[in-house]
């Protein structure tokens, strides 16, 4: 039996041809990994490889993780089969690393991350296609438009890795790094992935001042991750709500957690979340983080 040659399709912005999923170190825009980046294939390996002291290396290791068999199958099946509207595009088909300062922010390498936005997981035909968190679907369109209005993003839209979009003093991350079936990771998958975000927040802690959690799942995931990163979490647990706030502390530094309704179509179509409501939360987060207004 002969191996089937992978189908190569042009990146929608650069025109370079890639298979789906995209192998690490092959030139995809903002790909943090190299061909020799170590791969975690078990929960124990995730815990071990998350121990790096370098955010860029952590991003690289996240982006090649293969520790959850169900998620690996799903993300790669979606990448190969594709939604009909994206049949002519290569799909990233790998875990989505954190994105923004200090590695890919508007201020260049080393920019201080003062604000982090946390969501649940990438979308199957959004981040799993584009290679960037909150990019390539309607929720991301809403989020980035608001970030641009309040001065936290350099462009109004985030369409694909390689489009020149950058965050200002901020970073985005998902609690689970792979697109899950029905957008529902299992508890085991959530816990296997947790060391990545725990370590990420720990490394960002010296300058981090605000975390914005999108939706109740993002709120609960942010609280778990902040506890895992060494923050003292309020007891009883702070309740999620739009514009809700909680104060946490680590090594004498306070951090403010803000809740925000998720910009899902359910919330935006029904009017539960409006552009003004989203702008208000993100502008409050910007001011609390000490990031200058535009």
Secondary structure, DSSP 8 states (H G I E B T S, - for coil): --------EE-TTT--EE-SS--TTS--TT----TT-----SHHHHHHHTT-S-HHHHHHHHTT----HHHHHHHHHHHHH--GGGTTS----S----EETTTSSTT-TT----EEEEEEE--TTTHHHHSSTT-SSHHHHHHHHHHHHTTSBSSS---STTS---BSSEEEEEEE-S--GGG---HHHHHHHHHHHHHHHHHHTTT--EEEEEHHHHHHHHHHHHHHTT-B--SS-----TT-EEEEEETTEEEEEEEE----HHHHHTTSS-HHHHHHHHHHHHHHHT----
